[in-house]
């Protein structure tokens, strides 16, 4: 199954009744598989009900693909079980590391983009796609401070990673804006250099200003999508044409009608992008 280039939302259990009653056409949902890796009970029953009604995207946060050690084979088996159960249209993860020596950290952490790192991550992605029996997509990270030791630009690194592994790319527009502001770069230049032909999905989210460091933006997912991010999204679609797009909201979650209204903005921008040649 392929996903139509429409807009979806990140599913939150408190919205379950509203989601099942929703009549908006072509709505799809994203879930974090870590929240549903159970052997039974009401949580898994809810996931089954969602999968029977809506196209699903599984967006993981714990594979630690940029880490020093390969992805946990136990988790890969559990993730494959969820994939076979729900038949999602998309599976994605982050270009980051989040575990060390068997301990999982509550963040998605950056790394120097070296030749060695590229070879390691290629191996980890290959191992993951083989274990899952399907292609995954990787999301560009948010950056807060410069890191020394890079041997690749981020866009070139992602392009080569996708070329070597056959993986897709998840382009998070908010991450692009946040990183550009924090590192004094140009977000439009980043989009111009991004390997857009590999993009399978776009994410849109809100951000916040750090309370301790003036001017620092945090990829907080706890606010509406900012005007600058909407503008950058429209700019991107001028180059790609319509791409499945998700509204992420993980903190200060609003009512379902409020979230759906934001999704409808993305849907309108997507509709306007139809007919453009990538």
C-alpha positions in Angstrom: 0.0 0.0 0.0 1.2 3.5 -0.8 0.2 6.7 1.1 -1.6 9.4 -0.9 0.0 12.8 -0.7 -2.4 14.1 2.0 -2.0 15.4 5.5 -2.1 13.3 8.7 -1.7 13.8 12.4 0.1 12.2 15.2 -2.4 10.0 17.1 -3.0 10.7 20.8 -5.1 8.3 22.8 -7.2 11.1 24.4 -8.4 11.9 20.8 -9.5 8.3 20.1 -13.3 9.0 20.1 -12.9 12.1 17.9 -10.6 10.3 15.5 -13.0 7.4 14.9 -15.8 9.9 14.4 -13.8 12.1 12.0 -15.2 12.4 8.5 -12.2 14.3 7.1 -11.2 12.6 3.8 -7.8 10.9 3.4 -6.8 11.3 7.0 -3.8 9.2 8.1 -2.2 8.7 11.5 1.3 8.4 12.9 2.1 6.4 16.0 5.3 5.7 18.0 5.7 1.9 17.9 7.4 2.0 21.3 4.0 2.9 22.9 2.4 -0.3 21.5 5.0 -3.0 21.8 2.9 -5.0 24.2 1.6 -8.6 23.9 -2.1 -7.8 24.4 -4.6 -5.6 26.3 -6.5 -2.4 25.5 -3.5 -0.6 24.0 -3.0 -3.2 21.3 -6.8 -3.5 20.7 -6.8 0.3 20.1 -4.0 -0.1 17.6 -5.8 -2.8 15.8 -8.9 -0.6 15.5 -6.8 2.2 14.1 -5.1 0.0 11.6 -8.5 -1.3 10.4 -9.7 2.2 9.7 -6.8 4.5 8.8 -3.5 4.3 7.0 -0.7 4.2 9.6 2.8 5.4 9.8 5.2 4.0 12.4 7.7 6.6 13.6 10.3 5.1 15.9 12.5 6.9 18.4 14.7 4.1 19.9 16.7 2.3 17.1 19.8 4.6 17.8 21.0 4.1 14.2 23.9 6.5 14.6 25.1 4.8 17.7 28.3 2.7 18.1 26.5 -0.6 18.4 24.0 -2.2 16.0 20.2 -1.8 16.6 18.9 -4.1 19.4 17.8 -7.4 17.7 15.1 -7.9 20.3 13.5 -4.6 19.5 13.8 -5.2 15.8 11.9 -8.5 16.2 9.1 -6.7 18.2 9.0 -3.9 15.7 8.6 -6.4 12.9 5.8 -8.1 14.7 4.0 -4.7 14.9 4.7 -4.0 11.3 3.2 -7.4 10.2 0.2 -6.8 12.5 -0.6 -3.2 11.3 0.8 -3.2 7.8 1.8 0.5 8.0 2.3 2.5 4.8 5.5 4.1 6.2 8.1 3.2 8.8 10.6 5.8 9.8 13.4 6.6 12.4 15.8 9.4 13.2 19.4 10.0 12.1 20.6 10.2 15.7 21.8 8.0 18.6 20.0 7.5 21.8 21.5 4.5 23.6 24.9 3.7 25.0 26.2 0.5 26.7 22.6 -0.8 27.0 21.2 2.4 28.5 18.6 4.4 26.6 18.7 8.2 26.9 15.7 10.5 26.7 16.9 12.4 23.6 17.9 12.0 20.0 21.6 13.0 20.0 23.8 14.3 17.2 27.2 13.0 15.9 30.1 14.1 13.7 29.3 13.2 10.1 32.5 11.4 9.3 33.3 8.7 6.7 33.5 6.2 9.5 30.0 7.3 10.8 28.6 6.9 7.3 29.9 3.4 7.0 28.6 2.4 10.4 25.1 3.9 9.8 24.9 2.3 6.4 25.5 -1.1 8.1 22.9 -0.3 10.8 20.3 0.7 8.2 20.9 -2.3 6.1 20.6 -4.6 9.2 17.4 -2.8 10.2 15.7 -3.0 6.7 16.7 -6.7 6.4 15.3 -7.5 9.9 12.1 -5.6 9.2 11.7 -6.9 5.7 11.0 -3.4 4.3 12.3 0.0 3.5 12.5 2.7 6.2 12.9 6.4 6.0 15.3 8.5 8.1 14.6 12.0 9.5 17.0 14.9 9.4 17.9 16.0 13.0 17.5 19.3 14.9 20.7 21.0 15.9 21.4 23.4 18.8 25.2 23.9 18.8 27.9 23.5 16.2 29.8 20.1 16.3 33.4 19.8 15.2 34.7 17.0 13.0 32.2 16.9 10.2 33.5 15.5 6.9 30.2 15.7 5.0 27.5 18.3 4.8 24.2 17.0 6.3 22.4 17.0 2.9 25.3 15.2 1.2 25.5 12.7 4.1 21.8 11.9 3.8 22.0 11.6 0.0 24.8 9.1 0.2 23.2 7.2 3.0 20.0 6.9 1.0 21.9 6.0 -2.2 23.9 3.2 -0.5 21.0 1.6 1.5 17.9 2.4 -0.6 16.2 3.9 2.4 13.9 6.9 2.1 14.2 10.3 3.8 11.7 12.0 6.1 12.1 15.7 5.7 11.2 17.6 8.9 10.7 21.2 7.9 10.6 22.4 11.5 14.0 20.8 12.2 15.4 22.6 9.2 14.1 26.0 10.5 15.3 25.3 14.0 18.7 24.2 13.0 19.2 27.1 10.5 18.3 29.6 13.2 20.5 28.0 15.8 23.5 27.6 13.5 23.1 30.9 11.6 22.5 29.1 8.3 20.0 29.6 5.5 17.0 27.2 5.6 16.2 27.7 1.9 19.8 26.8 1.0 19.4 23.6 3.0 16.2 22.7 1.1 17.8 23.5 -2.2 20.6 21.1 -1.4 18.4 18.4 0.1 18.1 15.1 -1.9 14.4 15.6 -2.4 13.9 12.6 -4.7 14.3 10.3 -1.7 11.7 12.1 0.4 8.8 9.8 1.4 7.2 12.0 4.0 7.3 15.6 5.5 6.9 16.5 9.2 5.6 19.9 10.4 5.7 20.9 14.1 6.0 23.8 16.5 9.0 25.0 18.4 9.8 27.2 21.4 12.5 29.6 22.6 14.8 28.2 25.2 14.3 29.9 28.6 18.0 30.0 29.4 19.7 30.8 26.2 18.4 33.8 24.3 17.6 33.2 20.7 18.0 29.4 20.9 15.1 27.5 19.3 14.0 24.1 20.7 12.2 21.5 18.6 9.5 21.2 21.3 6.5 19.9 19.4 4.3 21.8 21.9 3.1 24.8 19.8 1.3 25.4 16.5 3.4 25.4 13.3 5.1 28.7 13.0 4.6 31.0 10.0 8.2 30.6 8.9 7.8 26.9 8.9 4.6 27.1 6.8 6.4 29.3 4.3 9.4 26.9 4.1 6.9 24.0 3.6 5.3 25.8 0.7 8.7 26.6 -0.8 9.6 22.9 -0.5 6.4 21.7 -2.2 7.2 24.0 -5.1 10.2 21.7 -5.7 8.6 18.3 -4.9 5.0 18.5 -5.6 2.6 17.0 -3.0 4.3 14.8 -0.4 2.5 13.0 2.5 2.7 15.5 5.4 2.3 15.0 9.2 1.4 17.5 11.9 3.3 16.6 15.0 2.1 17.7 18.4 3.6 16.0 21.5 3.3 18.6 24.2 0.5 21.0 25.3 -1.7 18.9 23.1 -4.8 20.8 22.0 -8.3 19.6 21.4 -8.8 17.4 18.4 -10.7 20.0 16.4 -7.8 22.5 16.9 -5.3 19.9 15.7 -7.5 18.9 12.8 -7.7 22.6 11.8 -4.0 22.8 11.6 -3.9 19.6 9.5 -6.4 21.2 7.2 -4.0 24.1 6.5 -1.4 21.5 5.4 -4.1 19.8 3.3 -4.9 23.1 1.6 -1.2 23.7 0.8 -0.9 20.2 -0.6 -4.0 20.7 -2.8 -2.4 23.9 -4.2 0.8 22.0 -4.9 -0.9 19.4 -7.2 0.1 19.6 -10.8 3.6 20.9 -10.0 6.4 18.9 -11.5 9.1 17.7 -9.1 
